[in-house]
Amino acid sequence: MPLCHRPESQRSGNSQRGVHETADIASISNLFTSVVDEHSQDSPLEEADEKACSCESLKLPHPTENMCQFDGDANDAILTGSVGEKASNMHQAPQALQARQQVQPSKTRRLRKKLRDKTLEAQVTAFQAWHKPHRTDEHITPGVDRSFWKWLARCLTFYIPSWFLKAFFKMNDLRQRLAFRQKVLFCLLLAATYALVCYFLIIQPIASCVVKVPIGMFSNQSPFCHAVRNVIYVYMALGGAFTLLVVFCVARVRYTSPTFEEHDTLLVMHMPCYNEEESVLRRTIDSCVESSYDRKRKLLFIVADGTVAAAGQKPTYRILLEDIFDHSADLEVGIDNQARSYTSFDADGVSDNLAFCCTGYYRDVPYVIVVKVGRDDEKDRPKPGNRGKRDSQLLVYNFFHYVNYRRFWSPLFENLEFNMRVCLNIDARDAEYMLVVDCDTELQRTGVSYLVNQLQNDPKLIGACGYTGVSNRMSSFVACSQVFEYWLTHAVLKAVESMCSNVLVLSGCFTIYRLKWPNSRPAILHPLILEDYAGSHEKTLHEHNLLSIGEDRYLSTLAIRYFGSDCRLRYFPAATCTTVVPDNLSVLLDQRRRWTNSLIHCHFAHLNVLPFEASFSKYLGLLFIIGCELFMVFVLPLALPAGVVLAVISVLLTDYAWIILLVFCLLPVLICIICNDWAYIPFYLPFFPMIAVFSIIIPLFSMWKQDNIKWGKTRGG
């Protein structure tokens, strides 16, 4: 096959890799020398004002290697600012220069600040996000207190002998028994907390203050009832203030302008798949292809996680290579013979794997397909090549890190880069954003363009997600009840997260990450993020819940940890998609078990290591969001039944209590009206009886199943 070279004129913006002309370097060097001589006479105040500057005035042939590239040194930034200012003022008349010098310094600073705010390059260089993680040895070594927690779990669960776990639970692996003990320890501590809270805030107040029965530690004449009454008033005041905050955040996010501009930055559309049917795959692929983003500036990147086939179904990789994309010839030759090795990551750590890759065009959209086929020694296993969704994501992230920074080399990555250059005429270094979409997701046509436009306009955005709706809303009562619940978690929860701090989980079904900054420094491709996300160390129960079943949330956690001091993860409701939700209770429980346990452990990970070098206000906003969400997980299973009991007592003893109760129950409907989302109001009826399932059964079930790090059921039936 002849080697295809892409003309330099066709390469876009920041990803060009040209060579500066000697004449340009000489002229710029002379200009820089003259400016430095003049700059030495400027005041320190003007030096500080000119710290951030625009690179547009120099017009260097190599945007990513010019002198305005920020390296963290304030002196370099000052000199660069003077270069930009002097170069732009070279042709001004002397009278204009004199007039400018007569302007008051404060007004000059305001004008310069206003100009800097309008300059994209100045905004990028201002916050030094690529210099921010500063990790210590404590952060580099995960699980520094692992031995203490192992000892504590063994001591407090001594009454559960190992032979009992081996005989009745078939836990022959020491790690399984340790995870079970850690789960029992967690549940015991939670049960003790529940007992104390239930006694002092429910049982004793009802007995002493409502029923007036002299039982327990306090009598009905003690100051206890007065204290409880004050606690209830404070709780109601906080609840009212929180409701007002929610309404403000929801309205502010909901009515964000839906307008956008199209851009031509290369966008990678990553789609991990496992055992999906052809109709599901076609729907997702077609929605990506038919999106309004330029067909020639998006790249489908599909990763098939092993040669796995569901019972009675055709393997997913054969559906991709035979039925959707035309690669039957490769199947006849044998994809195992063409597979290349790469380093994979799964629940057991690091291992080698083999993968086959092919490229082509689908309706004028270039695509890459990677099929993980497995090593020779795993061909007889039930799932050869399967390493999980996190490994599929790491394969893509590590590949783009390799082509940009020449690390994480593997034969697969080298072959993949060569095929993209020769067959697709694409330089993988041109990619700046990556869309992550699940195989059962259908994108709205303009959603991708809208999120890309937000990332282009805000250089401090490292990731953005859109609204996810339910596509199979009428398939069953369980599916119908999730329509309003999905609306609450996006329109309310993500809106509050986005306004007060960061979105704590960018959903894997519809998210766009920034791969690198405009100066080509790594964003989500930062090696420390990829190192922590790989999780190549020995894992405890906590780390398994982070990496094995909560990969999407944990990646967002790492992005906030390393870049949360300067960057944002936001939610935009104008970008929408739909997904298929579980239509029976058993599949719903397995799905929400994964989501709930990943939420708990990722929030504990946030509390263990807060964002590096963030301000106090950012810490406060993050802790507020974490506290609210942990309250919903841990307190609602106890507070909701207690609230129902108190509501019944209040209705029986008070004439107008039912009005307050009715307003409280219809509060979600009121928020729905404020958002002008009238179509979701009818779905509140099937959601209301399922509140007990979402708020009580699922959290308790999830906490008891923490040691289950398997995905469980993912399909109905």
MOVEN-V210304 format. One record per residue. PHI is phi in degrees with one decimal (none if undefined). NEAR is the number of other C-alpha atoms within 10 Angstrom. D_FIRST is the distance of its C-alpha to the first C-alpha in whole Angstrom. Layout:
{{PHI:NEAR:D_FIRST} {PHI:NEAR:D_FIRST}}
//
This chain:
{{none:5:0} {-67.4:6:4} {-76.4:11:6} {-100.9:12:9} {-108.4:11:13} {-90.4:14:15} {-59.9:8:19} {-62.8:10:21} {-67.0:8:24} {-89.9:8:22} {-78.5:15:23} {-96.5:14:26} {34.9:15:29} {-71.6:19:30} {-97.4:21:26} {-69.2:18:25} {-122.4:15:25} {-88.7:11:26} {-117.1:9:28} {-64.9:13:32} {-74.6:11:33} {-63.2:9:36} {-64.5:9:38} {-63.2:12:38} {-66.6:13:38} {-63.6:11:41} {-65.4:10:43} {-68.8:17:43} {-63.7:12:44} {-63.3:10:47} {-61.3:14:47} {-63.8:20:47} {-64.2:12:50} {-66.5:13:52} {-70.0:19:52} {-62.9:15:53} {-61.5:10:56} {-73.2:12:57} {-67.2:17:56} {-63.8:11:58} {-91.4:8:61} {-77.1:11:60} {-78.2:9:62} {-59.9:11:61} {-64.3:10:61} {-70.0:15:59} {-62.6:19:56} {-67.5:15:56} {-68.7:17:56} {-98.7:22:53} {-63.5:20:51} {-102.7:30:48} {-146.6:30:47} {-97.3:21:44} {-86.8:21:41} {-70.9:13:41} {-71.3:14:43} {-84.7:17:41} {54.8:10:38} {-73.1:18:36} {-66.6:16:32} {-117.4:17:31} {-62.0:22:33} {-86.7:18:32} {-124.9:17:34} {-80.5:16:37} {-76.6:21:40} {-88.7:27:41} {-70.5:21:39} {-82.8:21:42} {-118.6:13:42} {90.1:15:45} {-94.7:8:48} {-67.0:14:50} {-65.8:12:51} {-62.2:16:47} {-65.0:24:47} {-66.1:21:51} {-63.0:23:49} {-63.9:26:46} {-62.0:24:49} {-67.8:24:51} {-60.0:28:48} {-62.1:22:47} {-71.5:17:50} {-67.1:20:51} {-65.4:16:48} {-77.6:13:49} {-106.5:13:53} {-62.1:10:52} {-97.7:8:53} {-77.7:10:56} {-71.3:9:59} {-58.7:10:62} {-62.9:9:64} {-64.7:10:61} {-66.2:12:61} {-63.6:10:65} {-64.0:9:65} {-67.4:11:62} {-69.3:11:64} {-81.5:9:67} {-68.2:10:65} {-59.0:9:67} {-58.7:12:64} {-64.9:9:64} {-66.1:10:63} {-62.0:16:61} {-64.3:16:59} {-64.2:12:59} {-64.8:12:57} {-65.2:15:55} {-62.8:15:54} {-63.5:11:54} {-68.4:14:51} {-63.9:20:49} {-63.3:14:49} {-85.3:11:48} {-97.6:15:45} {-61.4:18:42} {-64.2:21:41} {-66.6:22:45} {-65.2:18:45} {-67.9:19:42} {-78.1:24:43} {-74.7:18:46} {-107.9:17:46} {51.0:14:44} {-60.8:21:42} {-76.1:19:40} {-95.4:12:43} {-87.6:18:45} {-84.5:18:44} {-119.4:9:47} {-93.6:11:47} {-101.7:8:50} {-61.3:8:50} {-63.3:10:51} {-82.8:13:48} {-68.7:12:46} {-90.1:11:47} {-74.0:15:47} {66.7:17:51} {-65.1:12:53} {-101.3:9:56} {-61.4:12:54} {-63.6:10:57} {-64.7:11:60} {-68.2:15:58} {-63.2:15:58} {-63.6:11:62} {-64.4:15:63} {-63.9:20:61} {-67.9:18:63} {-67.2:12:66} {-84.7:14:66} {-125.3:15:65} {-63.7:11:67} {-77.8:8:69} {-106.8:13:65} {-69.8:11:65} {-65.7:15:62} {-63.8:12:63} {-67.3:11:64} {-67.5:15:60} {-70.6:15:59} {-76.8:10:61} {-102.0:8:61} {-111.5:11:58} {55.9:12:56} {-95.3:17:55} {-82.4:13:54} {-88.8:9:52} {-59.8:11:53} {-66.5:13:51} {-65.3:19:52} {-65.9:21:56} {-65.4:20:55} {-63.3:21:54} {-64.1:22:56} {-65.1:24:59} {-64.3:24:57} {-65.5:20:57} {-62.6:21:61} {-61.0:19:62} {-62.0:15:60} {-67.8:16:62} {-65.2:14:65} {-62.7:11:65} {-67.3:13:64} {-64.9:12:67} {-63.5:11:70} {-64.7:11:69} {-58.5:15:69} {-64.0:12:72} {-64.2:11:74} {-63.9:15:72} {-63.5:16:73} {-70.8:13:77} {-79.1:16:78} {-112.4:15:76} {-127.2:18:77} {-66.3:13:79} {-64.5:24:82} {-61.2:23:82} {-66.1:18:82} {-69.1:17:85} {-87.4:21:87} {-107.2:20:86} {-104.3:15:85} {-81.8:12:87} {63.5:13:90} {-101.6:14:90} {-78.3:14:91} {-128.6:11:89} {85.4:13:86} {-78.1:10:86} {-125.2:18:88} {-92.3:18:90} {-73.3:19:90} {-99.4:12:93} {-80.5:12:91} {-68.6:11:88} {-60.5:18:85} {-63.7:19:85} {-64.1:13:86} {-65.3:12:83} {-63.8:17:81} {-62.3:14:81} {-65.5:12:80} {-62.4:13:77} {-64.0:13:76} {-63.8:12:77} {-63.7:12:75} {-61.9:12:72} {-66.9:12:73} {-64.9:12:73} {-64.1:12:69} {-62.8:12:68} {-65.7:12:69} {-63.8:11:68} {-65.5:13:64} {-62.3:14:64} {-63.3:12:65} {-63.0:15:62} {-61.8:19:60} {-61.6:18:61} {-62.9:16:60} {-63.0:21:57} {-62.4:24:56} {-66.2:18:57} {-64.1:14:55} {-77.1:22:52} {-63.0:21:52} {-100.6:13:53} {-66.3:11:50} {-58.3:10:49} {-85.6:12:46} {-75.9:8:45} {-157.6:15:41} {-118.3:11:39} {-79.3:14:35} {-129.0:15:33} {-116.0:15:29} {-68.9:20:28} {-65.1:23:25} {-114.7:27:27} {-92.2:25:25} {-108.2:24:27} {-88.5:24:27} {-132.5:26:28} {-78.5:23:29} {-136.3:22:30} {-136.7:20:32} {-140.5:23:34} {-80.7:21:34} {-82.9:17:34} {-64.1:17:32} {-63.2:11:34} {-67.1:14:34} {-63.5:22:31} {-63.4:18:30} {-63.1:15:33} {-70.2:20:32} {-62.8:23:28} {-64.2:14:30} {-67.0:16:32} {-68.0:26:30} {-67.3:22:27} {-83.1:17:31} {-63.6:17:32} {-71.2:16:33} {-65.0:23:31} {-53.9:17:28} {-61.3:19:25} {-81.5:14:22} {-112.7:17:24} {-129.9:24:24} {-128.4:25:22} {-73.6:24:23} {-127.4:20:23} {-103.7:22:24} {-121.0:26:25} {-92.2:28:26} {-85.6:27:29} {93.6:26:29} {-91.1:21:29} {-105.3:23:32} {-132.7:18:34} {-70.9:12:37} {-59.3:8:40} {74.8:6:39} {-121.9:12:36} {-77.8:15:32} {-57.9:20:30} {-61.9:24:29} {-64.9:25:25} {-73.5:20:25} {-61.8:18:27} {-67.3:20:24} {-81.7:18:21} {-102.6:15:23} {-91.8:13:25} {-98.7:14:24} {-110.2:16:20} {-89.8:13:18} {-134.4:16:17} {-64.2:14:19} {-62.8:11:16} {-66.3:16:16} {-66.7:12:20} {-66.5:8:20} {-67.7:10:18} {111.1:12:20} {-72.2:18:19} {-64.6:18:21} {-72.0:9:19} {-102.5:13:16} {-74.5:22:19} {-119.9:22:19} {-87.3:18:23} {-155.3:19:25} {-87.9:18:28} {-111.3:23:30} {-135.3:23:34} {-137.6:19:36} {-64.1:22:40} {-90.7:14:40} {117.7:13:38} {-95.9:14:35} {-154.3:12:33} {-87.4:12:30} {-145.4:23:27} {-117.2:23:24} {-144.4:25:22} {-102.8:24:19} {-130.6:20:17} {-147.2:19:14} {-134.4:20:14} {170.5:19:14} {-126.7:16:17} {-126.4:16:20} {54.4:10:23} {70.8:10:21} {-103.2:18:21} {-68.5:22:18} {-140.9:21:19} {-130.5:21:18} {-119.5:22:19} {-119.8:24:21} {-116.4:28:23} {-81.9:30:25} {-100.0:27:25} {89.6:26:28} {-77.2:16:28} {-65.5:12:29} {-78.3:8:33} {-117.2:14:33} {-66.2:13:32} {-89.7:8:35} {-79.9:10:36} {-63.8:11:37} {-131.0:16:34} {-65.3:21:31} {84.8:25:29} {-72.8:24:32} {-130.0:20:33} {102.3:21:34} {-66.3:21:34} {-62.6:22:34} {-66.1:22:31} {-63.1:26:29} {-68.5:20:30} {-64.3:19:30} {-58.1:20:26} {-72.4:20:26} {-62.3:19:28} {-65.8:23:27} {-64.1:24:23} {-71.9:24:24} {-67.1:24:27} {-64.3:20:24} {-70.3:18:22} {-91.2:19:25} {-126.6:16:27} {56.5:11:25} {-123.4:13:28} {62.0:15:27} {-65.2:16:24} {-155.9:16:23} {-58.3:14:19} {-63.8:22:19} {-66.2:22:19} {-64.1:14:17} {-66.5:15:14} {-66.2:21:15} {-63.7:18:15} {-63.8:17:12} {-64.6:19:11} {-66.8:19:13} {-70.3:16:12} {-81.4:17:8} {-85.0:17:9} {-105.6:19:13} {56.6:16:13} {-121.9:23:16} {-91.5:20:18} {-62.2:22:20} {-71.1:21:23} {-73.1:22:24} {-70.3:23:25} {-115.6:24:29} {-130.8:25:30} {-135.9:25:29} {-85.3:27:31} {-108.8:23:32} {-137.6:24:33} {-77.1:18:34} {-73.0:24:33} {-104.6:23:36} {-108.1:26:36} {-118.7:27:36} {-83.3:27:36} {-72.2:18:38} {-59.2:18:36} {-99.8:18:37} {-62.5:25:38} {-64.1:26:34} {-61.5:21:35} {-65.5:24:39} {-67.1:26:38} {-62.2:28:35} {-62.7:16:38} {-65.4:17:40} {-67.7:20:38} {-67.7:19:37} {-80.8:13:41} {-121.9:15:42} {-69.0:20:40} {-90.6:21:43} {-82.3:20:41} {-100.5:26:39} {-164.7:29:39} {-148.4:26:40} {-133.2:30:40} {-116.5:26:42} {-82.5:23:44} {-114.3:25:43} {-103.2:22:45} {-103.9:20:46} {-90.9:18:44} {-102.7:17:46} {-65.3:20:50} {-106.7:13:51} {-75.1:14:50} {-164.6:12:53} {-65.0:15:56} {-63.0:19:54} {-66.2:22:51} {-65.1:23:53} {-69.8:22:55} {-84.9:25:52} {-62.3:25:51} {-70.4:25:54} {-66.1:21:53} {-62.6:17:50} {-64.3:20:51} {-64.5:16:54} {-68.0:14:51} {-93.2:22:49} {-67.3:25:52} {-106.6:23:54} {-64.5:19:53} {-67.2:28:50} {-65.8:28:52} {-64.9:24:54} {-59.2:24:52} {-64.5:22:50} {-82.5:19:53} {-88.2:18:55} {-153.2:24:52} {-130.3:26:48} {-67.4:27:47} {-78.4:26:47} {-146.0:25:44} {-87.2:26:41} {-58.0:20:41} {-69.3:19:37} {-85.8:23:37} {-164.3:25:37} {-146.2:23:36} {-120.7:26:34} {-105.1:26:34} {-85.8:25:34} {-72.9:24:31} {-150.4:22:32} {-80.2:22:35} {-60.1:22:34} {-96.3:18:34} {74.1:20:31} {-74.8:18:34} {-71.8:19:33} {-104.2:24:35} {-69.0:26:35} {-84.7:23:32} {-58.6:19:35} {-60.7:17:35} {-70.8:15:38} {-64.7:18:38} {-66.0:17:35} {-65.0:13:37} {-68.4:18:40} {-69.7:21:38} {-67.7:20:36} {58.5:21:39} {-84.0:16:39} {-99.9:15:42} {-66.3:12:45} {-112.2:20:46} {-94.9:19:50} {-58.6:20:51} {-60.6:21:50} {-72.6:21:47} {-64.6:24:45} {-68.4:27:47} {-74.0:29:45} {-99.7:24:41} {-89.5:22:41} {-124.5:25:43} {-128.2:24:43} {-63.8:23:39} {-64.9:23:39} {-68.5:24:43} {-69.0:27:42} {-63.9:24:39} {-64.6:22:42} {-61.1:26:44} {-67.2:22:42} {-61.9:23:41} {-69.4:26:45} {-62.4:21:46} {-88.3:28:44} {-122.6:26:44} {-67.0:28:47} {-71.9:21:49} {-124.9:22:47} {-113.2:19:44} {-132.5:21:45} {-117.8:24:43} {-128.8:26:45} {-116.1:28:45} {-128.1:25:45} {-70.5:22:46} {-70.0:21:45} {-94.1:22:41} {-125.8:20:42} {-154.1:24:40} {-129.0:18:41} {-138.6:19:41} {-91.3:18:42} {-105.9:25:45} {-59.7:24:47} {-109.7:22:49} {-141.1:16:52} {-68.7:14:54} {-66.0:15:52} {-67.8:18:48} {-62.2:21:50} {-64.1:21:52} {-65.3:20:49} {-65.0:21:47} {-72.2:16:50} {-60.2:26:50} {-63.7:23:47} {-63.9:18:47} {-68.1:21:51} {-67.3:26:50} {-66.7:27:47} {-62.8:23:50} {-59.7:20:53} {-75.0:21:51} {-69.3:28:48} {-68.2:24:52} {-65.1:14:53} {-64.8:18:50} {-60.0:19:51} {-67.3:14:54} {-71.9:10:54} {-133.2:14:51} {-75.0:19:52} {-54.4:24:49} {-65.7:18:49} {57.5:17:52} {-82.4:16:52} {-76.6:12:55} {-63.2:10:58} {-64.6:11:58} {-68.9:19:54} {-59.8:18:56} {-64.1:13:59} {-62.9:16:56} {-65.6:24:54} {-65.6:17:57} {-63.5:14:59} {-65.4:21:56} {-62.2:22:55} {-61.7:13:59} {-63.4:13:59} {-73.8:16:56} {-67.6:15:58} {-60.9:13:61} {-64.4:15:59} {-81.2:23:58} {-91.5:18:61} {-93.0:17:64} {-58.3:18:63} {-57.6:21:64} {-98.6:17:67} {-72.0:19:68} {-67.1:15:67} {-61.7:13:70} {-63.7:16:72} {-63.5:13:72} {-64.1:12:72} {-62.8:13:76} {-65.4:15:77} {-65.7:16:76} {-63.2:15:78} {-63.4:15:81} {-65.1:16:81} {-65.3:15:81} {-73.2:12:84} {-99.5:11:86} {-124.2:10:85} {-72.5:9:85} {-107.3:11:82} {-67.2:15:80} {-66.9:15:78} {-67.7:11:77} {-62.3:11:75} {-63.5:15:74} {-66.4:10:72} {-62.5:12:71} {-63.2:12:69} {-69.2:12:68} {-93.8:12:66} {-59.6:12:65} {-59.3:16:61} {-65.3:19:62} {-62.6:15:64} {-63.7:19:60} {-62.2:23:59} {-68.2:14:61} {-61.2:15:60} {-80.3:18:57} {62.6:13:57} {-103.8:14:55} {-65.9:11:58} {-66.0:10:55} {-89.3:16:55} {-61.8:15:59} {-60.3:12:60} {-79.7:17:57} {-70.4:20:60} {-64.6:13:62} {-72.1:17:60} {-73.3:21:59} {-58.7:14:62} {-69.9:11:63} {-90.3:18:60} {-59.6:14:61} {-62.1:15:62} {-67.4:16:59} {-69.9:19:57} {-101.1:19:60} {-119.5:21:61} {-66.4:14:60} {-64.8:20:56} {-60.6:24:57} {-67.0:17:59} {-61.4:15:57} {-67.1:23:54} {-65.7:20:56} {-75.7:16:58} {-101.5:17:54} {-63.3:25:53} {-81.2:23:52} {-92.7:21:50} {-99.5:19:46} {-86.8:13:44} {-71.8:14:43} {74.2:14:45} {-74.8:14:45} {-120.4:14:42} {-132.3:16:43} {-77.3:12:46} {113.5:9:48}}
//
